[in-house]
């Protein structure tokens, strides 16, 4: 779902099912592909090699070469693409690559080629035949044979893979716009499904075969249809929608696709141009709880309804919109607009809102449920796990950042705000966490109660005053010149503190370092010598735990002396 626009009004709709605005230029007849000079040269080389092989080898009389799938689609959409998959009839990828290499060596000794990489079949990654990869004229090409697949019930891995015709190969693909070919010999686009070109022109994602059959054979195709629909802003065919909503298909998505593969597809969706449409389609297909789930599945704890994720996603989308009716301070948007990885993680956090506040047991340890979903349910890395968990934790620290919240700190407002923003869950660039995005996410979290599930809209009239609090906070952070100091080292390191106070370290050292940082924030022009003078005075006065530490050390020494005398 796409938002047509966000107008200044009391309620801002989050619905998008009435409009799909294509994100790419529609392909229109006549369906011609304009080759670059390098692509034309590659096609001439491949065509020449195929002609020579057909003349010399009886078993390769029917050899034909076609560019398959994504490159054809993207070229017709006037999008750049260097993903050239060459589909072969009558021969597998690796043997052909060896023959091509010999052809190039004999005919074009100066041609830029590379060694041949043989990629074994890997059904879990949807690679059911071996593939060969090599560079020709500086462009990487993949070679694989046209194939026909036969599936057994209950498995997404084919029981039989044989050489196929172009039609058979096209029909086994996930959707029609990915089933197009470009014939290297005739230089024509081929649409064996007789649907791909019209679907590309009409902005439609549908399966070459009846959707239920396509999804039964391989439920991963459901996720790929969602991804391509959102990538290009296309509509998902109603037959595909109804098939994907069938209980057997939903169950197959959860049981027959590896969690690693689910995570790969989710990441591609959330990094794509329209994560909001991806999440809406997932919800429309009743797949949210299947995709964003604990693994292995458990009944407890139960997440909140997935509509809550859509609410968070819509609000996040509204706040990012250039014409948002809920204006946002530029400082809060800077990092999330600049950093696509950071933006993806906020979309992921939105998808996981139903799990916020819940905990699960993981290897005898209680952890936030969002961490387990990211790590085990989607098999994403530790960086994603920590980043999403940090966003939910920092939302509590940054909620309702009114001036009163920072007014009572003994070192003053600047120290109070600085220490809050310096918290490792709020701002730590080394793990892609920034005070700006953490604050923006806290705002999304606080606006959730203002989302109407009935009208699928945000009450902008009530949202504005809340956003103004966050905007004022961001402005104050900038006015105080805090962002440049959030990663500054303490004026006094651990060794300097221990030497100054004649202590041996321990837990008290962390507390003292935090006090030093607070002092730094309160005295931005302060020097190490001034900080040391203040710290020693506070310590000697017993205001930093000095007396307790001294007593502990004396008790320890006394105990040692008593034990020795005994």
GUVOVEX-677470 format. One line per 4 residues: number of its first residue (from 1); their letters; for each residue x, y, z of C-alpha. Coordinates in steps of 0.2 Angstrom, whole numbers. Layout:
NUM	a	X Y Z ~ ...
end
This chain:
1	xxxx	0 0 0 ~ 6 17 -4 ~ 1 34 3 ~ -5 45 -12
5	xxxx	-1 60 -2 ~ -1 67 16 ~ -12 82 17 ~ -13 94 32
9	xxxx	-29 88 40 ~ -35 82 56 ~ -34 63 52 ~ -20 56 41
13	xxxx	-25 40 32 ~ -13 25 32 ~ -23 15 19 ~ -15 12 3
17	xxxx	-26 -2 -5 ~ -35 11 -16 ~ -19 16 -25 ~ -3 8 -31
21	xxxx	9 20 -38 ~ 22 11 -48 ~ 40 15 -42 ~ 47 11 -59
25	xxxx	43 17 -77 ~ 30 6 -84 ~ 35 -5 -99 ~ 25 -1 -114
29	xxxx	25 -8 -132 ~ 34 -10 -143 ~ 44 -21 -130 ~ 62 -18 -136
33	xxxx	78 -18 -126 ~ 91 -6 -129 ~ 108 -14 -126 ~ 123 -4 -120
37	xxxx	139 -6 -130 ~ 146 -19 -118 ~ 130 -29 -118 ~ 129 -29 -137
41	xxxx	147 -35 -137 ~ 144 -49 -125 ~ 128 -55 -135 ~ 139 -55 -151
45	xxxx	152 -66 -142 ~ 139 -78 -135 ~ 130 -79 -151 ~ 146 -83 -160
49	xxxx	151 -96 -148 ~ 134 -105 -149 ~ 134 -105 -168 ~ 152 -113 -168
53	xxxx	146 -126 -155 ~ 130 -130 -166 ~ 141 -133 -181 ~ 154 -144 -172
57	xxxx	144 -154 -160 ~ 129 -165 -165 ~ 123 -165 -147 ~ 122 -146 -147
61	xxxx	113 -144 -163 ~ 98 -136 -153 ~ 109 -125 -142 ~ 101 -108 -139
65	xxxx	106 -95 -127 ~ 94 -83 -118 ~ 96 -69 -105 ~ 83 -74 -91
69	xxxx	73 -66 -78 ~ 78 -50 -69 ~ 89 -42 -82 ~ 75 -43 -95
73	xxxx	62 -36 -83 ~ 73 -21 -77 ~ 79 -17 -95 ~ 61 -16 -100
77	xxxx	57 -5 -85 ~ 72 7 -90 ~ 81 2 -75 ~ 100 -2 -74
81	xxxx	105 -20 -72 ~ 121 -30 -72 ~ 113 -46 -66 ~ 115 -57 -82
85	xxxx	108 -75 -80 ~ 111 -85 -96 ~ 98 -99 -98 ~ 105 -113 -109
89	xxxx	96 -127 -119 ~ 104 -144 -121 ~ 119 -141 -109 ~ 122 -137 -91
93	xxxx	131 -121 -85 ~ 148 -127 -80 ~ 151 -137 -96 ~ 146 -123 -107
97	xxxx	157 -110 -97 ~ 172 -122 -101 ~ 167 -122 -119 ~ 165 -103 -119
101	xxxx	182 -100 -111 ~ 190 -111 -124 ~ 181 -101 -138 ~ 186 -84 -131
105	xxxx	204 -90 -129 ~ 205 -96 -147 ~ 196 -82 -155 ~ 198 -67 -144
109	xxxx	215 -70 -134 ~ 214 -52 -128 ~ 196 -53 -121 ~ 194 -50 -103
113	xxxx	188 -66 -95 ~ 190 -74 -77 ~ 192 -91 -69 ~ 176 -101 -69
117	xxxx	167 -103 -53 ~ 156 -119 -51 ~ 141 -116 -39 ~ 134 -132 -34
121	xxxx	115 -135 -33 ~ 108 -129 -16 ~ 89 -132 -15 ~ 88 -122 2
125	xxxx	93 -107 -8 ~ 82 -111 -23 ~ 97 -116 -33 ~ 91 -133 -40
129	xxxx	104 -135 -54 ~ 123 -131 -54 ~ 127 -114 -60 ~ 144 -108 -68
133	xxxx	150 -90 -65 ~ 163 -81 -75 ~ 167 -63 -81 ~ 166 -59 -99
137	xxxx	172 -42 -105 ~ 172 -37 -87 ~ 154 -42 -83 ~ 149 -56 -72
141	xxxx	138 -69 -81 ~ 129 -84 -73 ~ 126 -99 -84 ~ 112 -112 -80
145	xxxx	102 -124 -90 ~ 84 -122 -94 ~ 74 -134 -82 ~ 58 -143 -78
149	xxxx	54 -147 -60 ~ 43 -160 -52 ~ 38 -158 -34 ~ 33 -170 -21
153	xxxx	19 -165 -9 ~ 25 -157 7 ~ 42 -152 0 ~ 48 -136 -8
157	xxxx	63 -145 -15 ~ 60 -154 -32 ~ 61 -173 -33 ~ 66 -172 -51
161	xxxx	75 -158 -61 ~ 77 -161 -79 ~ 82 -151 -95 ~ 67 -141 -100
165	xxxx	60 -131 -113 ~ 59 -112 -112 ~ 40 -113 -108 ~ 43 -126 -94
169	xxxx	57 -115 -87 ~ 45 -100 -88 ~ 31 -108 -80 ~ 41 -114 -64
173	xxxx	46 -96 -60 ~ 38 -86 -46 ~ 29 -73 -56 ~ 26 -68 -74
177	xxxx	37 -53 -75 ~ 52 -63 -69 ~ 48 -76 -83 ~ 53 -66 -98
181	xxxx	68 -70 -109 ~ 79 -60 -121 ~ 84 -71 -135 ~ 103 -68 -139
185	xxxx	102 -74 -156 ~ 86 -65 -163 ~ 88 -50 -151 ~ 70 -52 -146
189	xxxx	60 -52 -130 ~ 51 -69 -127 ~ 36 -70 -116 ~ 31 -89 -116
193	xxxx	18 -87 -102 ~ 9 -74 -113 ~ 6 -64 -98 ~ 23 -56 -93
197	xxxx	23 -41 -105 ~ 6 -36 -101 ~ 8 -38 -83 ~ 24 -27 -84
201	xxxx	14 -14 -93 ~ -1 -15 -81 ~ 9 -16 -65 ~ 3 -33 -59
205	xxxx	12 -47 -50 ~ 4 -64 -54 ~ 10 -82 -55 ~ 13 -91 -72
209	xxxx	3 -106 -67 ~ -13 -105 -55 ~ -6 -97 -39 ~ -11 -111 -28
213	xxxx	-1 -124 -38 ~ 14 -112 -39 ~ 14 -109 -20 ~ 11 -127 -16
217	xxxx	26 -132 -26 ~ 37 -119 -17 ~ 29 -107 -4 ~ 45 -96 -5
221	xxxx	36 -89 -20 ~ 23 -81 -9 ~ 37 -70 -1 ~ 45 -66 -17
225	xxxx	28 -60 -25 ~ 26 -49 -10 ~ 44 -42 -12 ~ 42 -39 -30
229	xxxx	25 -31 -28 ~ 32 -18 -16 ~ 49 -16 -25 ~ 40 -9 -40
233	xxxx	24 -3 -33 ~ 14 -16 -42 ~ -3 -24 -37 ~ -4 -42 -32
237	xxxx	-15 -52 -42 ~ -31 -57 -33 ~ -29 -76 -37 ~ -12 -75 -28
241	xxxx	-19 -66 -13 ~ -33 -79 -11 ~ -21 -93 -13 ~ -8 -86 -1
245	xxxx	-22 -84 12 ~ -26 -103 12 ~ -21 -111 28 ~ -11 -124 20
249	xxxx	0 -111 11 ~ 2 -101 27 ~ 7 -117 36 ~ 19 -121 22
253	xxxx	27 -104 23 ~ 31 -107 41 ~ 36 -125 40 ~ 44 -128 23
257	xxxx	55 -112 21 ~ 71 -111 31 ~ 71 -97 43 ~ 87 -90 36
261	xxxx	78 -89 19 ~ 63 -80 27 ~ 75 -68 35 ~ 84 -64 18
265	xxxx	67 -60 10 ~ 62 -49 24 ~ 78 -39 24 ~ 76 -37 5
269	xxxx	59 -30 8 ~ 63 -18 22 ~ 79 -12 12 ~ 68 -9 -3
273	xxxx	59 6 -9 ~ 43 3 -1 ~ 44 -7 16 ~ 26 0 20
277	xxxx	18 -9 6 ~ 28 -25 10 ~ 21 -25 28 ~ 3 -21 22
281	xxxx	4 -36 10 ~ 11 -47 23 ~ -4 -43 34 ~ -17 -44 20
285	xxxx	-11 -62 17 ~ -12 -66 36 ~ 7 -70 36 ~ 13 -57 49
289	xxxx	13 -69 64 ~ 20 -83 53 ~ 35 -72 47 ~ 39 -62 63
293	xxxx	38 -77 75 ~ 47 -86 88 ~ 57 -101 82 ~ 53 -115 87
297	xxxx	35 -109 87 ~ 27 -108 105 ~ 10 -103 111 ~ 17 -92 125
301	xxxx	20 -78 125 ~ 7 -72 113 ~ 11 -56 103 ~ -1 -42 101
305	xxxx	-12 -41 85 ~ -1 -38 70 ~ -12 -23 66 ~ -1 -14 79
309	xxxx	14 -17 68 ~ 5 -9 54 ~ 1 6 65 ~ 19 9 69
313	xxxx	24 7 51 ~ 11 19 45 ~ 16 32 58 ~ 35 30 54
317	xxxx	30 32 36 ~ 20 48 39 ~ 34 56 50 ~ 47 52 36
321	xxxx	36 60 22 ~ 42 77 16 ~ 24 84 17 ~ 20 76 34
325	xxxx	6 85 43 ~ 16 81 59 ~ 31 91 56 ~ 48 84 62
329	xxxx	64 93 67 ~ 77 90 53 ~ 89 84 66 ~ 78 69 70
333	xxxx	77 64 52 ~ 95 67 47 ~ 103 50 51 ~ 88 39 46
337	xxxx	87 48 29 ~ 106 46 26 ~ 108 28 32 ~ 98 15 23
341	xxxx	104 1 36 ~ 97 12 50 ~ 81 15 41 ~ 79 -4 38
345	xxxx	81 -7 57 ~ 67 5 61 ~ 56 -3 49 ~ 60 -20 57
349	xxxx	56 -13 74 ~ 39 -7 67 ~ 36 -25 62 ~ 41 -32 79
353	xxxx	30 -20 89 ~ 18 -34 94 ~ 32 -42 103 ~ 37 -27 113
357	xxxx	38 -29 132 ~ 37 -48 131 ~ 51 -60 137 ~ 56 -78 132
361	xxxx	68 -90 139 ~ 82 -93 128 ~ 96 -106 133 ~ 91 -104 152
365	xxxx	92 -85 150 ~ 77 -73 150 ~ 78 -61 135 ~ 67 -49 126
369	xxxx	55 -58 114 ~ 60 -45 100 ~ 78 -52 101 ~ 73 -70 99
373	xxxx	62 -66 84 ~ 76 -57 76 ~ 89 -70 80 ~ 80 -86 79
377	xxxx	64 -82 70 ~ 73 -73 56 ~ 90 -79 58 ~ 97 -61 57
381	xxxx	114 -57 64 ~ 119 -50 81 ~ 120 -33 75 ~ 101 -33 70
385	xxxx	97 -41 86 ~ 105 -28 97 ~ 99 -14 86 ~ 81 -18 87
389	xxxx	82 -22 105 ~ 91 -5 109 ~ 77 4 100 ~ 64 -3 111
393	xxxx	74 0 127 ~ 79 18 122 ~ 61 22 119 ~ 58 21 137
397	xxxx	73 32 141 ~ 67 46 129 ~ 49 45 131 ~ 40 62 133
401	xxxx	57 72 134 ~ 50 88 142 ~ 61 101 150 ~ 55 95 167
405	xxxx	62 78 164 ~ 80 85 164 ~ 78 99 176 ~ 82 91 193
409	xxxx	99 84 189 ~ 113 90 201 ~ 124 94 187 ~ 111 104 177
413	xxxx	101 102 161 ~ 115 99 149 ~ 123 85 160 ~ 106 77 161
417	xxxx	102 77 143 ~ 120 72 138 ~ 120 57 150 ~ 103 51 143
421	xxxx	109 52 125 ~ 126 44 129 ~ 117 29 135 ~ 123 14 124
425	xxxx	106 9 119 ~ 102 27 113 ~ 118 33 104 ~ 132 21 99
429	xxxx	138 24 80 ~ 149 9 80 ~ 133 -2 81 ~ 123 10 70
433	xxxx	113 18 84 ~ 111 37 84 ~ 102 49 97 ~ 92 56 82
437	xxxx	84 39 76 ~ 82 33 94 ~ 72 49 98 ~ 62 47 82
441	xxxx	57 29 87 ~ 52 35 104 ~ 40 47 96 ~ 33 33 85
445	xxxx	30 23 100 ~ 22 37 109 ~ 10 41 95 ~ 4 23 93
449	xxxx	-12 26 105 ~ -17 40 92 ~ -19 27 78 ~ -36 23 74
453	xxxx	-38 5 69 ~ -56 8 63 ~ -52 22 51 ~ -33 17 48
457	xxxx	-28 34 52 ~ -17 45 63 ~ -26 59 73 ~ -14 73 67
461	xxxx	-22 86 78 ~ -18 77 94 ~ -1 71 87 ~ 6 88 84
465	xxxx	8 94 102 ~ 17 77 106 ~ 28 79 91 ~ 32 97 96
469	xxxx	39 91 113 ~ 51 80 103 ~ 55 94 91 ~ 59 106 105
473	xxxx	70 93 113 ~ 79 90 97 ~ 82 109 95 ~ 88 110 113
477	xxxx	101 96 110 ~ 107 105 95 ~ 108 122 104 ~ 118 114 118
481	xxxx	130 107 105 ~ 128 90 112 ~ 129 79 97 ~ 148 82 94
485	xxxx	152 77 112 ~ 142 61 114 ~ 156 50 109 ~ 170 60 118
489	xxxx	182 51 129 ~ 181 55 148 ~ 193 69 153 ~ 200 57 166
493	xxxx	202 39 161 ~ 202 24 173 ~ 221 25 177 ~ 220 43 181
497	xxxx	205 41 192 ~ 213 27 202 ~ 230 37 204 ~ 221 53 209
501	xxxx	210 44 222 ~ 222 30 227 ~ 209 17 224 ~ 212 0 216
505	xxxx	197 0 204 ~ 182 -11 205 ~ 164 -7 203 ~ 166 11 210
509	xxxx	177 15 195 ~ 163 14 183 ~ 152 25 194 ~ 166 38 195
513	xxxx	169 38 176 ~ 151 41 174 ~ 152 56 186 ~ 167 63 176
517	xxxx	157 62 160 ~ 142 71 169 ~ 154 85 174 ~ 161 86 156
521	xxxx	143 89 149 ~ 140 102 163 ~ 157 111 159 ~ 160 110 141
525	xxxx	175 121 142 ~ 182 112 157 ~ 200 105 157 ~ 206 88 164
529	xxxx	215 98 179 ~ 198 106 183 ~ 189 90 182 ~ 202 81 193
533	xxxx	201 96 206 ~ 182 94 207 ~ 183 75 208 ~ 195 75 222
537	xxxx	185 87 232 ~ 169 77 230 ~ 178 61 234 ~ 186 68 250
541	xxxx	169 75 255 ~ 161 58 254 ~ 149 63 240 ~ 155 50 228
545	xxxx	156 35 239 ~ 174 38 245 ~ 170 34 263 ~ 161 18 259
549	xxxx	176 12 248 ~ 189 17 262 ~ 179 7 275 ~ 177 -8 263
553	xxxx	196 -8 261 ~ 200 -6 279 ~ 188 -20 283 ~ 197 -30 270
557	xxxx	214 -26 277 ~ 208 -29 295 ~ 201 -46 290 ~ 217 -51 281
561	xxxx	227 -46 297 ~ 215 -55 308 ~ 216 -71 298 ~ 235 -69 298
565	xx	236 -67 317 ~ 225 -82 319
end
